[in-house]
Amino acid sequence: MSTAGVFAVLPGDVDDVAAPSGGNVYDRRVCQGLAAGGLPVHEISVRGAWPRPDDDARAELARSLAAVPDDAVVLLDGLVACGVPDVIVPHAGRLRLAVLVHLPLGDEIGPEPGAAADLDALERETLHAAGVVVATSPWTARRLIDHHGLPGERVHVVSPGADGAPLASGTDGSSRLLCVGSVTPTKGHDLLVEALAEVRETSWSCEIVGPLSRDPAHVGRLRRLIDRLGLAGRVRLAGPLTGERLAGEYAGADLVVLPSRSETYGMVVTEALARGVPVLATAVGGVPQTLGEASDGGPPGILVSPEDPAAISAGLRRWFGDPGLRRRLRLSARDRRERLEPWHETARRMAVVLGRLQGGTR
């Protein structure tokens, strides 16, 4: 690739410790990895309520793109790019655009059907104008190709990496549950709380870690649900944690739970496996592939049907009630831990995709 490097267009909160997300972590680690590999990265951070920004945010993005020199390679976070084709598409003729899709806009749970359909149409227009589209999992790539009618050769998979971490010590081996993710309808915390109410006779505690600011109305409903079900002393909303505090939560976890309604990859899964912690997750999107299998074919976790509190509670009962199962899952999680790909491999694959974009036509 040219020594001019790549211009990376990122959400303005990419480094906001009060609003961490898997997408932001991915963006930051890829930019760092590209730079470490010798590719200059020119970051353009644009604040706004993406994917539905106000006029000021649109104008800032338009000015930023206009300042990028002709024929430059530009990697755009899909959260910024996919909702504003009117800003992005006019630059497709002079810039080499790569759009990174963490989660298709229409798959976010919460917007009214009409709003979701509108975002879906805007995303389709943006992605068809891009030189390449980068998906974070094979499942997401297939969905984008099938749903938006994209040429398969223009869609590339660059999955997240995982940092090495010490093996988690856990607590008593069964009772400490950890759920990590922004508290929004998409992540399904309400489903988990309903499921936990059905296993209240078992000794357990559940820490929910993640930003509380993205959907305050949903957070309010979740708090009321916890109170109504009498779980206030056992389920705690810890808010966003990063660094050593988040690492401490993983270290004390016996089981990581991911009850998502929609998920393209599930970075929480690999963060748990990197510490040898088994996972109970809904079988949505790319999660089953992310969870994977141990070298002997054994699962490092339990997959359950999505949007089904009864299925989650049944999975929890299996976990709590079977010491042999817990032992097998921990061994499988530790086996998977040894075969997770590091972030520098993610950056290498991204560099290959961006290099092909520069070498081809816009």
C-alpha contacts under 8 A as a table, 3 or more apart, distances in Angstrom:
res1	aa1	res2	aa2	distance
1	M	5	G	6.88
1	M	39	L	7.91
1	M	354	L	7.73
1	M	355	G	5.16
1	M	358	Q	6.66
1	M	359	G	7.82
2	S	5	G	5.84
3	T	39	L	6.99
3	T	40	P	7.03
4	A	40	P	6.72
4	A	72	A	7.64
5	G	39	L	5.33
5	G	40	P	4.51
5	G	41	V	5.79
5	G	42	H	7.53
5	G	72	A	7.97
5	G	73	V	7.31
6	V	39	L	7.35
6	V	40	P	6.40
6	V	41	V	5.11
6	V	42	H	6.23
6	V	72	A	6.96
6	V	73	V	5.14
6	V	74	V	5.71
6	V	75	L	6.96
7	F	41	V	5.86
7	F	42	H	4.67
7	F	43	E	5.85
7	F	44	I	7.04
7	F	68	V	7.78
7	F	72	A	7.43
7	F	73	V	6.27
7	F	74	V	4.64
7	F	75	L	6.12
8	A	31	C	7.72
8	A	41	V	6.72
8	A	42	H	6.07
8	A	43	E	4.82
8	A	44	I	5.87
8	A	74	V	5.81
8	A	75	L	4.75
8	A	76	L	5.87
8	A	77	D	7.84
9	V	43	E	6.16
9	V	44	I	4.70
9	V	45	S	5.93
9	V	46	V	7.25
9	V	74	V	7.27
9	V	75	L	6.18
9	V	76	L	4.69
9	V	77	D	6.15
9	V	80	V	7.74
10	L	14	V	6.70
10	L	27	D	7.36
10	L	43	E	7.20
10	L	44	I	6.10
10	L	45	S	4.85
10	L	46	V	6.31
10	L	76	L	6.56
10	L	77	D	5.56
10	L	80	V	6.99
11	P	14	V	5.54
11	P	24	N	7.91
11	P	45	S	5.67
11	P	46	V	5.36
11	P	47	R	6.02
11	P	48	G	7.47
11	P	50	W	7.64
11	P	77	D	7.22
11	P	79	L	7.38
11	P	80	V	6.22
12	G	15	D	7.85
12	G	45	S	4.87
12	G	46	V	4.57
12	G	47	R	3.95
12	G	48	G	6.86
13	D	16	D	4.90
13	D	19	A	7.14
13	D	24	N	7.79
13	D	47	R	6.90
14	V	20	P	7.68
14	V	24	N	4.88
14	V	25	V	7.56
14	V	27	D	7.47
14	V	28	R	7.14
14	V	45	S	7.83
15	D	20	P	7.54
15	D	24	N	7.16
15	D	28	R	7.75
16	D	19	A	5.46
16	D	20	P	6.36
17	V	20	P	5.55
17	V	240	P	7.53
17	V	241	L	7.69
17	V	242	T	6.85
18	A	211	P	6.76
18	A	240	P	6.04
18	A	241	L	7.92
19	A	210	G	7.90
19	A	211	P	5.44
19	A	213	S	7.63
19	A	240	P	6.70
20	P	24	N	6.62
20	P	25	V	7.39
20	P	210	G	7.48
20	P	211	P	6.88
20	P	240	P	6.84
20	P	241	L	7.97
20	P	242	T	7.61
21	S	24	N	5.23
21	S	25	V	6.28
21	S	181	G	7.32
21	S	182	S	7.01
22	G	25	V	5.08
22	G	26	Y	6.11
22	G	267	M	6.45
23	G	26	Y	5.08
23	G	27	D	6.18
23	G	102	H	6.17
24	N	27	D	5.08
24	N	28	R	6.15
25	V	28	R	5.25
25	V	29	R	6.08
26	Y	29	R	5.29
26	Y	30	V	6.03
26	Y	160	P	6.46
27	D	30	V	5.34
27	D	31	C	6.18
27	D	77	D	7.69
28	R	31	C	5.26
28	R	32	Q	6.17
29	R	32	Q	5.07
29	R	33	G	5.96
29	R	343	W	6.89
29	R	347	A	7.76
30	V	33	G	4.95
30	V	34	L	6.01
30	V	343	W	7.45
30	V	344	H	7.92
30	V	346	T	6.90
30	V	347	A	5.07
30	V	350	M	7.65
31	C	34	L	5.24
31	C	35	A	6.26
31	C	41	V	6.56
31	C	347	A	7.65
32	Q	35	A	5.25
32	Q	36	A	6.10
33	G	36	A	4.98
33	G	37	G	6.12
33	G	343	W	7.30
33	G	344	H	5.65
33	G	346	T	7.98
33	G	347	A	5.03
33	G	348	R	7.59
34	L	37	G	5.09
34	L	38	G	6.62
34	L	39	L	5.40
34	L	40	P	7.32
34	L	41	V	7.10
34	L	347	A	5.50
34	L	348	R	7.16
34	L	350	M	7.91
34	L	351	A	6.67
35	A	38	G	5.21
35	A	39	L	4.89
35	A	40	P	5.38
35	A	41	V	5.99
36	A	39	L	7.26
37	G	348	R	7.66
44	I	64	S	7.16
46	V	57	A	7.10
46	V	60	E	7.04
46	V	61	L	6.40
47	R	57	A	6.40
48	G	52	R	7.96
48	G	53	P	5.20
48	G	54	D	6.96
48	G	57	A	5.22
49	A	52	R	5.64
49	A	53	P	4.60
49	A	54	D	7.09
50	W	53	P	5.10
50	W	79	L	5.97
50	W	80	V	5.55
50	W	83	G	7.52
51	P	79	L	5.44
51	P	80	V	5.76
51	P	81	A	7.59
51	P	82	C	7.00
51	P	83	G	4.99
51	P	84	V	7.52
51	P	105	L	7.92
52	R	83	G	6.41
52	R	84	V	7.90
53	P	56	D	7.85
53	P	57	A	5.71
53	P	58	R	6.34
54	D	57	A	5.48
54	D	58	R	6.37
55	D	58	R	5.07
55	D	59	A	6.10
56	D	59	A	5.11
56	D	60	E	6.18
57	A	60	E	5.04
57	A	61	L	6.20
58	R	61	L	5.19
58	R	62	A	6.15
58	R	84	V	7.83
58	R	87	V	7.16
59	A	62	A	5.03
59	A	63	R	6.13
60	E	63	R	5.16
60	E	64	S	6.15
61	L	64	S	5.07
61	L	65	L	6.22
61	L	87	V	7.54
62	A	65	L	5.29
62	A	66	A	6.12
62	A	87	V	5.94
62	A	88	I	7.85
63	R	66	A	5.08
63	R	67	A	6.37
64	S	67	A	5.30
64	S	68	V	6.84
65	L	68	V	5.30
65	L	91	H	7.55
66	A	69	P	7.81
66	A	91	H	7.92
68	V	72	A	6.96
69	P	72	A	5.87
69	P	95	L	7.87
70	D	94	R	5.39
70	D	95	L	5.73
71	D	94	R	5.59
71	D	95	L	4.67
71	D	96	R	6.02
72	A	95	L	5.39
72	A	96	R	5.90
73	V	95	L	6.35
73	V	96	R	4.66
73	V	97	L	6.11
73	V	98	A	7.55
73	V	354	L	7.21
73	V	357	L	7.51
73	V	358	Q	6.50
74	V	95	L	6.98
74	V	96	R	6.00
74	V	97	L	5.01
74	V	98	A	6.06
75	L	97	L	6.20
75	L	98	A	4.77
75	L	99	V	5.90
75	L	100	L	7.05
76	L	80	V	7.12
76	L	81	A	6.23
76	L	97	L	7.34
76	L	98	A	6.13
76	L	99	V	4.85
76	L	100	L	6.03
77	D	80	V	5.63
77	D	81	A	6.29
77	D	99	V	6.05
77	D	100	L	5.02
77	D	101	V	6.72
77	D	102	H	7.96
78	G	81	A	4.81
78	G	82	C	5.09
78	G	99	V	5.65
78	G	100	L	5.13
78	G	101	V	4.83
78	G	102	H	6.90
79	L	82	C	6.04
79	L	83	G	7.24
79	L	101	V	7.39
79	L	102	H	7.76
79	L	105	L	7.65
80	V	83	G	6.81
80	V	84	V	7.56
81	A	84	V	5.75
81	A	85	P	6.98
81	A	88	I	6.59
81	A	99	V	7.26
81	A	126	T	7.08
82	C	85	P	6.45
82	C	105	L	7.62
82	C	119	L	7.94
82	C	122	L	6.33
82	C	123	E	4.36
82	C	124	R	7.72
82	C	125	E	7.98
82	C	126	T	5.51
82	C	127	L	7.17
83	G	105	L	7.97
83	G	119	L	6.05
83	G	122	L	5.36
83	G	123	E	5.73
83	G	126	T	7.72
84	V	87	V	5.51
84	V	88	I	6.42
84	V	122	L	6.73
84	V	123	E	7.91
84	V	126	T	7.44
85	P	88	I	4.83
85	P	89	V	5.28
85	P	122	L	6.20
85	P	123	E	7.36
85	P	125	E	6.16
85	P	126	T	4.88
86	D	89	V	5.98
86	D	90	P	7.03
87	V	90	P	6.50
87	V	91	H	7.79
88	I	91	H	5.76
88	I	92	A	6.93
88	I	126	T	6.81
89	V	92	A	5.19
89	V	125	E	7.96
89	V	126	T	6.34
89	V	129	A	5.95
89	V	130	A	7.93
90	P	93	G	6.91
91	H	94	R	5.67
91	H	95	L	5.90
92	A	95	L	5.46
92	A	96	R	6.77
92	A	97	L	6.50
92	A	129	A	6.16
92	A	130	A	6.57
92	A	131	G	7.82
92	A	362	R	7.23
93	G	96	R	7.94
93	G	362	R	6.75
94	R	362	R	7.70
95	L	362	R	7.12
96	R	130	A	7.60
96	R	131	G	6.08
96	R	357	L	6.68
96	R	358	Q	6.76
96	R	362	R	5.40
97	L	130	A	5.10
97	L	131	G	5.23
97	L	132	V	6.72
97	L	362	R	7.60
98	A	130	A	5.83
98	A	131	G	5.84
98	A	132	V	4.82
98	A	133	V	5.57
98	A	134	V	6.96
98	A	354	L	7.44
98	A	357	L	7.77
99	V	127	L	6.97
99	V	130	A	6.52
99	V	132	V	6.60
99	V	133	V	4.93
99	V	134	V	6.02
100	L	133	V	6.01
100	L	134	V	4.60
100	L	135	A	6.13
100	L	136	T	7.91
101	V	104	P	6.38
101	V	133	V	7.32
101	V	134	V	6.13
101	V	135	A	5.30
101	V	136	T	6.97
102	H	135	A	6.64
102	H	136	T	6.10
102	H	264	T	7.03
103	L	107	D	6.78
103	L	108	E	7.31
103	L	140	T	7.86
103	L	263	E	7.38
103	L	264	T	6.10
104	P	107	D	5.40
104	P	108	E	7.21
104	P	120	D	7.73
104	P	123	E	7.83
104	P	144	L	7.80
105	L	108	E	5.80
105	L	116	A	7.29
105	L	119	L	6.03
105	L	120	D	6.04
105	L	123	E	6.99
106	G	116	A	4.98
106	G	117	A	6.53
106	G	119	L	6.10
106	G	120	D	4.97
107	D	116	A	7.90
107	D	262	S	6.72
108	E	111	P	7.44
108	E	186	T	6.09
108	E	262	S	7.19
109	I	185	P	5.75
109	I	186	T	4.75
109	I	261	R	7.59
109	I	262	S	7.51
110	G	185	P	6.21
110	G	186	T	7.29
111	P	114	G	7.93
111	P	115	A	5.85
111	P	116	A	5.70
112	E	115	A	5.27
112	E	116	A	6.17
113	P	116	A	5.07
113	P	117	A	6.11
114	G	117	A	5.15
114	G	118	D	6.22
115	A	118	D	5.04
115	A	119	L	6.27
116	A	119	L	5.15
116	A	120	D	6.08
117	A	120	D	4.92
117	A	121	A	6.27
118	D	121	A	5.23
118	D	122	L	6.31
119	L	122	L	5.06
119	L	123	E	6.08
120	D	123	E	5.16
120	D	124	R	6.27
121	A	124	R	5.11
121	A	125	E	6.47
122	L	125	E	5.30
122	L	126	T	6.44
123	E	126	T	5.16
123	E	127	L	6.11
124	R	127	L	5.26
124	R	128	H	6.15
124	R	148	H	5.70
125	E	128	H	5.39
125	E	129	A	6.49
126	T	129	A	5.30
126	T	130	A	6.51
127	L	130	A	5.19
127	L	133	V	6.69
127	L	150	L	7.82
128	H	150	L	6.68
130	A	133	V	6.67
130	A	362	R	7.96
131	G	154	R	6.99
131	G	357	L	6.68
131	G	361	T	7.70
131	G	362	R	5.44
132	V	154	R	4.84
132	V	155	V	5.95
132	V	156	H	7.40
132	V	357	L	6.84
133	V	154	R	6.12
133	V	155	V	4.74
133	V	156	H	6.24
134	V	141	A	7.77
134	V	155	V	5.83
134	V	156	H	4.91
134	V	157	V	5.77
134	V	158	V	6.56
135	A	138	P	7.30
135	A	140	T	5.82
135	A	141	A	5.31
135	A	155	V	7.02
135	A	156	H	6.05
135	A	157	V	4.87
135	A	158	V	6.20
135	A	159	S	7.45
136	T	140	T	6.62
136	T	141	A	7.60
136	T	157	V	5.65
136	T	158	V	5.22
136	T	159	S	4.44
136	T	160	P	6.59
136	T	264	T	7.13
136	T	265	Y	6.52
137	S	140	T	5.23
137	S	141	A	6.34
137	S	157	V	5.71
137	S	158	V	6.80
137	S	159	S	5.41
137	S	264	T	6.55
137	S	265	Y	5.77
137	S	286	G	6.26
138	P	141	A	5.02
138	P	142	R	6.25
138	P	157	V	6.06
138	P	286	G	7.23
139	W	142	R	5.26
139	W	143	R	6.22
139	W	264	T	6.92
139	W	285	G	6.17
139	W	286	G	5.21
140	T	143	R	4.99
140	T	144	L	6.12
140	T	264	T	5.77
140	T	265	Y	7.95
140	T	285	G	7.31
140	T	286	G	7.04
141	A	144	L	5.24
141	A	145	I	6.19
141	A	155	V	6.35
141	A	156	H	6.95
141	A	157	V	6.55
142	R	145	I	5.16
142	R	146	D	6.04
143	R	146	D	5.23
143	R	147	H	5.65
143	R	148	H	7.95
144	L	147	H	5.27
144	L	148	H	5.51
144	L	149	G	7.32
144	L	150	L	6.81
145	I	148	H	5.69
145	I	149	G	5.18
145	I	150	L	4.58
145	I	151	P	6.54
145	I	152	G	6.11
145	I	155	V	7.39
146	D	149	G	5.35
146	D	150	L	7.12
150	L	154	R	7.34
150	L	155	V	7.53
151	P	154	R	5.67
151	P	155	V	7.14
152	G	155	V	5.47
153	E	156	H	7.53
156	H	353	V	7.26
158	V	346	T	6.16
158	V	349	R	6.20
158	V	350	M	6.26
159	S	265	Y	7.84
159	S	346	T	6.38
160	P	267	M	7.10
160	P	343	W	6.76
160	P	346	T	6.04
161	G	340	L	7.34
161	G	341	E	5.42
161	G	342	P	4.69
161	G	343	W	4.05
161	G	344	H	7.47
161	G	345	E	7.09
161	G	346	T	5.75
162	A	270	T	6.29
162	A	271	E	6.50
162	A	274	A	6.90
162	A	340	L	6.45
162	A	341	E	6.21
162	A	342	P	5.04
162	A	343	W	5.79
163	D	271	E	7.60
163	D	274	A	7.00
163	D	342	P	6.07
163	D	343	W	6.85
164	G	274	A	5.97
164	G	275	R	7.78
164	G	342	P	7.71
165	A	274	A	5.88
165	A	275	R	5.61
166	P	274	A	7.87
166	P	275	R	5.77
167	L	251	A	7.32
167	L	274	A	7.62
167	L	275	R	4.43
167	L	276	G	5.60
167	L	277	V	7.90
168	A	250	Y	6.63
168	A	251	A	4.15
168	A	252	G	6.43
168	A	253	A	7.07
168	A	275	R	5.28
168	A	276	G	6.42
168	A	277	V	6.69
169	S	251	A	5.72
169	S	252	G	6.08
169	S	253	A	7.68
170	G	173	G	5.98
170	G	176	R	7.29
170	G	251	A	5.90
170	G	252	G	4.14
170	G	253	A	4.72
170	G	254	D	4.79
171	T	174	S	7.36
171	T	175	S	7.27
171	T	176	R	6.44
171	T	252	G	5.81
171	T	253	A	6.77
171	T	254	D	6.42
172	D	175	S	6.47
172	D	176	R	7.70
172	D	254	D	7.54
173	G	176	R	7.75
173	G	254	D	5.34
173	G	326	R	7.89
174	S	177	L	7.99
174	S	204	W	7.86
174	S	254	D	5.30
174	S	255	L	6.93
174	S	319	W	7.40
174	S	320	F	6.25
174	S	326	R	7.55
175	S	203	S	6.26
175	S	204	W	4.29
175	S	205	S	6.34
175	S	254	D	6.49
175	S	255	L	7.84
175	S	320	F	7.51
176	R	204	W	5.90
176	R	205	S	5.39
176	R	206	C	6.25
176	R	252	G	7.14
176	R	253	A	5.24
176	R	254	D	5.17
176	R	255	L	6.59
177	L	204	W	7.20
177	L	205	S	6.03
177	L	206	C	4.55
177	L	207	E	6.33
177	L	253	A	5.80
177	L	254	D	6.11
177	L	255	L	5.09
177	L	256	V	5.82
177	L	257	V	6.85
178	L	206	C	5.66
178	L	207	E	5.00
178	L	208	I	6.18
178	L	209	V	7.58
178	L	249	E	7.37
178	L	250	Y	7.33
178	L	253	A	5.93
178	L	254	D	7.86
178	L	255	L	6.39
178	L	256	V	4.78
178	L	257	V	6.06
179	C	206	C	7.33
179	C	207	E	6.20
179	C	208	I	4.80
179	C	209	V	6.15
179	C	256	V	5.81
179	C	257	V	5.05
179	C	258	L	6.12
180	V	208	I	5.95
180	V	209	V	4.75
180	V	210	G	5.78
180	V	256	V	7.98
180	V	257	V	7.83
180	V	258	L	7.39
180	V	268	V	6.67
181	G	187	K	6.62
181	G	208	I	7.74
181	G	209	V	6.28
181	G	210	G	4.76
181	G	211	P	7.34
181	G	268	V	7.81
182	S	187	K	6.94
182	S	209	V	7.64
182	S	210	G	4.51
182	S	211	P	4.85
182	S	212	L	6.67
182	S	214	R	7.36
183	V	187	K	6.58
183	V	189	H	6.94
183	V	210	G	6.11
183	V	211	P	6.10
183	V	212	L	5.57
183	V	214	R	7.29
183	V	215	D	7.16
183	V	218	H	7.60
183	V	219	V	6.47
184	T	187	K	5.73
184	T	188	G	7.30
184	T	189	H	7.76
184	T	214	R	6.86
184	T	215	D	5.79
184	T	218	H	6.34
184	T	219	V	7.29
185	P	188	G	5.50
185	P	189	H	7.33
185	P	190	D	7.73
185	P	218	H	6.82
185	P	261	R	7.70
186	T	260	S	5.92
186	T	261	R	5.27
186	T	262	S	5.84
187	K	258	L	7.51
187	K	259	P	6.27
187	K	260	S	4.06
187	K	261	R	5.96
187	K	262	S	7.10
188	G	191	L	5.26
188	G	192	L	6.62
188	G	259	P	5.14
188	G	260	S	4.66
188	G	261	R	5.67
188	G	307	E	7.57
189	H	192	L	5.01
189	H	193	V	6.25
189	H	222	L	7.59
189	H	259	P	6.50
189	H	260	S	7.57
190	D	193	V	5.12
190	D	194	E	6.27
190	D	222	L	5.99
190	D	225	L	7.55
191	L	194	E	5.22
191	L	195	A	6.22
191	L	259	P	6.86
191	L	307	E	6.78
191	L	308	D	6.96
191	L	309	P	5.16
191	L	312	I	7.97
192	L	195	A	5.00
192	L	196	L	6.08
192	L	259	P	6.16
192	L	309	P	6.45
192	L	312	I	6.92
193	V	196	L	5.06
193	V	197	A	6.35
193	V	225	L	7.66
193	V	226	I	6.69
193	V	235	V	7.87
194	E	197	A	5.30
194	E	198	E	7.06
194	E	229	L	7.88
194	E	309	P	5.97
195	A	198	E	5.43
195	A	199	V	7.16
195	A	309	P	4.70
195	A	310	A	6.14
195	A	311	A	7.98
195	A	312	I	5.81
195	A	313	S	4.56
196	L	199	V	5.30
196	L	200	R	6.35
196	L	313	S	6.32
197	A	200	R	5.37
197	A	229	L	6.48
197	A	231	L	7.26
198	E	313	S	6.36
199	V	202	T	5.84
199	V	313	S	6.70
199	V	316	L	7.67
199	V	317	R	7.02
200	R	203	S	7.26
200	R	204	W	7.94
202	T	320	F	7.55
204	W	234	R	7.22
205	S	234	R	4.86
205	S	235	V	6.14
206	C	234	R	6.18
206	C	235	V	4.84
206	C	236	R	6.46
207	E	235	V	6.01
207	E	236	R	5.13
207	E	237	L	6.42
207	E	238	A	6.66
208	I	235	V	7.28
208	I	236	R	5.96
208	I	237	L	4.93
208	I	238	A	5.87
208	I	239	G	7.46
209	V	237	L	6.34
209	V	238	A	5.13
209	V	239	G	5.32
209	V	240	P	5.72
209	V	241	L	6.58
210	G	237	L	7.98
210	G	238	A	7.11
210	G	239	G	4.92
210	G	240	P	4.19
210	G	241	L	6.73
211	P	214	R	6.85
211	P	239	G	5.22
211	P	240	P	4.58
212	L	215	D	6.90
212	L	216	P	6.55
212	L	219	V	6.47
212	L	239	G	5.89
212	L	240	P	7.39
213	S	216	P	5.64
215	D	218	H	5.44
215	D	219	V	6.40
216	P	219	V	4.96
216	P	220	G	6.16
217	A	220	G	5.11
217	A	221	R	6.39
218	H	221	R	5.05
218	H	222	L	6.16
219	V	222	L	5.00
219	V	223	R	6.19
220	G	223	R	5.19
220	G	224	R	6.31
221	R	224	R	5.15
221	R	225	L	6.16
222	L	225	L	4.99
222	L	226	I	6.23
223	R	226	I	5.16
223	R	227	D	6.31
224	R	227	D	5.09
224	R	228	R	5.98
225	L	228	R	5.05
225	L	229	L	6.11
226	I	229	L	5.36
226	I	230	G	6.28
226	I	231	L	5.23
226	I	232	A	5.71
226	I	235	V	7.28
227	D	230	G	5.10
227	D	231	L	6.02
227	D	232	A	5.45
228	R	231	L	7.76
230	G	233	G	7.77
231	L	234	R	5.25
231	L	235	V	5.85
232	A	235	V	5.67
232	A	236	R	7.01
233	G	236	R	7.42
238	A	241	L	7.75
241	L	245	R	5.99
241	L	246	L	5.13
242	T	245	R	5.87
242	T	246	L	4.86
242	T	247	A	7.55
243	G	246	L	5.55
243	G	247	A	6.21
244	E	247	A	4.85
244	E	248	G	5.98
245	R	248	G	5.06
245	R	249	E	6.53
246	L	249	E	5.12
246	L	250	Y	6.49
247	A	250	Y	5.16
247	A	251	A	6.12
248	G	251	A	4.95
248	G	252	G	6.35
249	E	252	G	5.33
249	E	253	A	6.31
250	Y	253	A	5.12
250	Y	272	A	6.98
250	Y	275	R	7.53
251	A	275	R	7.48
253	A	256	V	6.74
253	A	277	V	7.20
254	D	277	V	6.37
254	D	278	P	7.39
255	L	277	V	6.03
255	L	278	P	5.44
255	L	279	V	5.72
255	L	280	L	7.12
256	V	269	V	7.81
256	V	272	A	6.58
256	V	277	V	6.84
256	V	278	P	6.41
256	V	279	V	4.78
256	V	280	L	6.28
257	V	279	V	5.75
257	V	280	L	4.80
257	V	281	A	5.74
258	L	268	V	7.62
258	L	269	V	7.77
258	L	279	V	7.41
258	L	280	L	6.25
258	L	281	A	4.51
258	L	282	T	6.54
259	P	280	L	7.89
259	P	281	A	5.55
259	P	282	T	5.33
259	P	306	P	7.31
259	P	307	E	7.91
259	P	312	I	7.71
260	S	263	E	6.37
260	S	281	A	7.53
260	S	282	T	6.23
260	S	284	V	7.42
260	S	306	P	7.25
260	S	307	E	7.84
261	R	282	T	7.55
261	R	284	V	6.95
261	R	306	P	6.04
261	R	307	E	5.93
262	S	284	V	5.98
262	S	285	G	6.51
263	E	266	G	6.06
263	E	284	V	6.04
263	E	285	G	5.26
263	E	286	G	6.59
263	E	287	V	6.78
264	T	284	V	7.79
264	T	285	G	5.03
264	T	286	G	4.94
264	T	287	V	6.95
265	Y	285	G	6.91
265	Y	286	G	4.62
265	Y	287	V	5.42
265	Y	290	T	6.34
266	G	269	V	5.52
266	G	270	T	7.39
266	G	286	G	7.14
266	G	287	V	5.62
266	G	290	T	6.85
267	M	270	T	5.37
267	M	271	E	6.24
268	V	271	E	4.96
268	V	272	A	6.18
269	V	272	A	5.24
269	V	273	L	6.22
269	V	279	V	6.64
269	V	287	V	7.75
269	V	290	T	6.94
269	V	291	L	6.34
270	T	273	L	4.87
270	T	274	A	5.85
270	T	290	T	7.14
270	T	291	L	7.29
270	T	340	L	7.53
271	E	274	A	5.22
271	E	275	R	6.91
272	A	275	R	5.42
272	A	276	G	6.43
272	A	277	V	5.06
272	A	278	P	6.85
272	A	279	V	7.07
273	L	276	G	4.71
273	L	277	V	5.33
273	L	278	P	6.57
273	L	279	V	7.80
273	L	300	P	7.90
273	L	333	A	5.46
273	L	334	R	6.87
273	L	336	R	6.56
273	L	337	R	5.30
274	A	277	V	7.57
274	A	334	R	7.77
274	A	336	R	7.88
274	A	337	R	4.78
274	A	338	E	7.87
274	A	340	L	7.32
275	R	334	R	7.43
275	R	337	R	6.90
276	G	330	R	6.37
276	G	331	L	7.78
276	G	333	A	4.82
276	G	334	R	4.38
276	G	335	D	7.90
276	G	336	R	7.86
276	G	337	R	6.08
277	V	330	R	6.29
277	V	333	A	6.02
277	V	334	R	7.51
278	P	300	P	5.48
278	P	301	G	4.99
278	P	329	L	5.86
278	P	330	R	5.67
278	P	332	S	7.99
278	P	333	A	5.55
279	V	291	L	7.97
279	V	300	P	6.80
279	V	301	G	4.49
279	V	302	I	6.33
280	L	301	G	5.50
280	L	302	I	4.64
280	L	303	L	5.95
280	L	304	V	7.56
280	L	315	G	7.29
280	L	316	L	7.88
281	A	287	V	7.62
281	A	301	G	7.67
281	A	302	I	6.36
281	A	303	L	5.12
281	A	304	V	6.27
282	T	287	V	7.60
282	T	303	L	5.48
282	T	304	V	4.80
282	T	305	S	5.57
282	T	306	P	4.94
282	T	307	E	7.97
282	T	312	I	7.85
283	A	287	V	6.09
283	A	288	P	5.81
283	A	303	L	5.47
283	A	304	V	5.75
283	A	305	S	5.85
283	A	306	P	6.15
284	V	287	V	5.83
284	V	288	P	7.25
284	V	306	P	6.49
285	G	288	P	7.55
286	G	289	Q	5.58
286	G	290	T	6.23
287	V	290	T	4.94
287	V	291	L	6.07
288	P	291	L	5.19
288	P	292	G	6.19
288	P	303	L	7.35
289	Q	292	G	4.99
291	L	299	P	7.78
291	L	300	P	6.89
291	L	301	G	7.30
292	G	299	P	6.86
292	G	300	P	7.41
292	G	336	R	7.72
293	E	296	D	7.63
293	E	297	G	5.26
293	E	298	G	5.53
293	E	299	P	4.76
293	E	300	P	6.29
293	E	332	S	7.29
293	E	336	R	6.90
294	A	297	G	5.12
294	A	298	G	5.16
294	A	299	P	6.09
294	A	300	P	6.64
294	A	332	S	5.02
294	A	333	A	7.10
294	A	335	D	5.54
294	A	336	R	5.36
295	S	298	G	7.33
295	S	332	S	7.99
295	S	335	D	6.85
295	S	336	R	7.53
298	G	328	R	7.88
298	G	329	L	7.72
298	G	332	S	6.10
299	P	302	I	7.28
299	P	329	L	6.51
299	P	332	S	6.13
299	P	333	A	7.73
300	P	328	R	7.89
300	P	329	L	4.76
300	P	330	R	6.66
300	P	331	L	7.52
300	P	332	S	4.58
300	P	333	A	4.41
300	P	336	R	7.27
301	G	329	L	5.77
301	G	333	A	7.40
302	I	315	G	6.73
303	L	315	G	7.86
304	V	311	A	5.81
304	V	312	I	6.21
304	V	315	G	6.79
305	S	308	D	6.15
305	S	311	A	5.99
305	S	312	I	7.57
306	P	311	A	7.91
308	D	311	A	5.33
308	D	312	I	6.54
309	P	312	I	5.02
309	P	313	S	6.10
310	A	313	S	5.09
310	A	314	A	6.07
311	A	314	A	5.04
311	A	315	G	6.22
312	I	315	G	5.07
312	I	316	L	6.23
313	S	316	L	4.96
313	S	317	R	6.14
314	A	317	R	5.07
314	A	318	R	6.34
315	G	318	R	5.12
315	G	319	W	6.33
316	L	319	W	4.95
316	L	320	F	6.08
317	R	320	F	5.15
317	R	321	G	5.70
318	R	321	G	5.28
318	R	322	D	5.96
318	R	325	L	7.82
319	W	322	D	5.90
319	W	323	P	7.65
319	W	325	L	6.87
319	W	326	R	6.19
320	F	323	P	7.42
322	D	325	L	5.29
322	D	326	R	6.48
323	P	326	R	5.07
323	P	327	R	6.23
324	G	327	R	5.11
324	G	328	R	6.26
325	L	328	R	5.12
325	L	329	L	6.10
326	R	329	L	5.18
326	R	330	R	6.17
327	R	330	R	5.23
327	R	331	L	6.32
328	R	331	L	5.18
328	R	332	S	6.20
329	L	332	S	5.05
329	L	333	A	6.03
330	R	333	A	5.02
330	R	334	R	6.20
331	L	334	R	5.18
331	L	335	D	6.27
332	S	335	D	4.97
332	S	336	R	6.22
333	A	336	R	5.10
333	A	337	R	6.11
334	R	337	R	4.91
334	R	338	E	6.82
335	D	338	E	5.59
335	D	339	R	7.25
336	R	339	R	5.32
336	R	340	L	6.58
337	R	340	L	5.72
341	E	345	E	6.58
341	E	346	T	7.86
342	P	345	E	5.60
342	P	346	T	7.01
343	W	346	T	4.96
343	W	347	A	6.38
344	H	347	A	5.02
344	H	348	R	6.12
345	E	348	R	4.93
345	E	349	R	6.23
346	T	349	R	5.26
346	T	350	M	6.24
347	A	350	M	5.02
347	A	351	A	6.13
348	R	351	A	5.09
348	R	352	V	6.40
349	R	352	V	5.08
349	R	353	V	6.41
350	M	353	V	5.13
350	M	354	L	6.19
351	A	354	L	5.13
351	A	355	G	5.93
352	V	355	G	5.02
352	V	356	R	6.29
353	V	356	R	5.21
353	V	357	L	6.38
354	L	357	L	4.96
354	L	358	Q	6.36
355	G	358	Q	5.19
355	G	359	G	6.17
356	R	359	G	4.96
356	R	360	G	6.07
357	L	360	G	5.28
357	L	361	T	7.18
357	L	362	R	7.47
358	Q	361	T	7.41
